[in-house]
């Protein structure tokens, strides 16, 4: 799932040669980053809340109140940011000309 940028460009070029459109390739990469964002969202929420509790209660000396809607909003925001930055990073892969890359292999 965590492909390097060079690998992502190569995959996009191969998909273009096989006839995939830019929208189709962007959709494939979007699914990859949605999965990555969902993994970040679902990764040990109890541990995150315990860390927040320790920082707020012990280090700051403040009262800690769990707000589930805020937690859900932050998790969905992180997922959306992962998707947005991931797709922004794949724009170079979508702009790459197949002939230029395949000629160098």
N, C-alpha and C positions, 0 to 999 in steps of 0.2 A: 504494500500500500504506500509506503514511503519511498517513492522513486525519486532519483535525483533529477535535476532539471535536464541534464543531457539525455537521460533515459526517456524522460517524458517527451522531449523534442523528437527523439528517434521513433517512439511509438506513434506520435502524431503524424510523422512523415510516412511511416509504413501504412497507417490507416488511410491517409490521403491517396497514396498510390493504389490502395485496394478499393478506392471509390467513396470513402466516407466524406461527408460534408463537414464544414467547420462546426455547424450546429450539432451534428452527431458526435463529433470528437469532444466538443465542449460539454455535451451531456454526459459522456463517459467519464470525463475528468470530474464533473460535478458530483457524480455518484461516488467517486473515490473520496473526494473531500467531504461529502456529506457523511460518509462512513467514518472518516477520521474525526470529524466534529462530533458525531454521536459517541464515538469512543471517549473523547475528552469529556463530554457531558456526563456519561455514565460511569466514569472512572472514580470509584470510591467516594461517593458523596458524603458518607459518614466520616471519613477521614478529613475531608475538607472542612466539615462543620466542627469537628473536634479541634482542628487547627485554629479555626476562627475563634472558637470559644477560649482556647488557651491564650491567644494573643490579646483578645479584648478583656477577658477576665483577669488574667494573671499579670500580663505586661502593662496594660493600660489602667487596670483597676476600675473598669467600668462594668455596668450591668450588661449582660449579654442576653439578647432576645432573638430567638429563631424566627425569621420571617419567611415562610415557605414561598410566597409569591416572588419575593426578591431573589431567593435561591433559584427558582425556576427561570426567572428573567435573566439572571446572570448566566446560567447554563445555556439557555437558548441563544443569548447574545454571543457567548464564546463559540457556539456551534456556527452561528451566522458569520462571525469574523473569520473562522477557519475556512469556511466555504468561500468567502469573498477574497481573502488573501490567496487562497489556493488557486482560484480561477484567474486572479490577476497575474499570478506567476506563470500560468499556462498560456497567456497571450503570446508570449514569444514562441511557444511550441506551435501555436495555430498560425503564426505569421511565417514560419520557416518554409522555404521553398524546397520541395522534395528533391529536385535535381541537384541542388547545391550540396545537400547533406549526403545523398547517396553516391555522388561522384567521389567524395572523399573517403568512402569506405573500401 
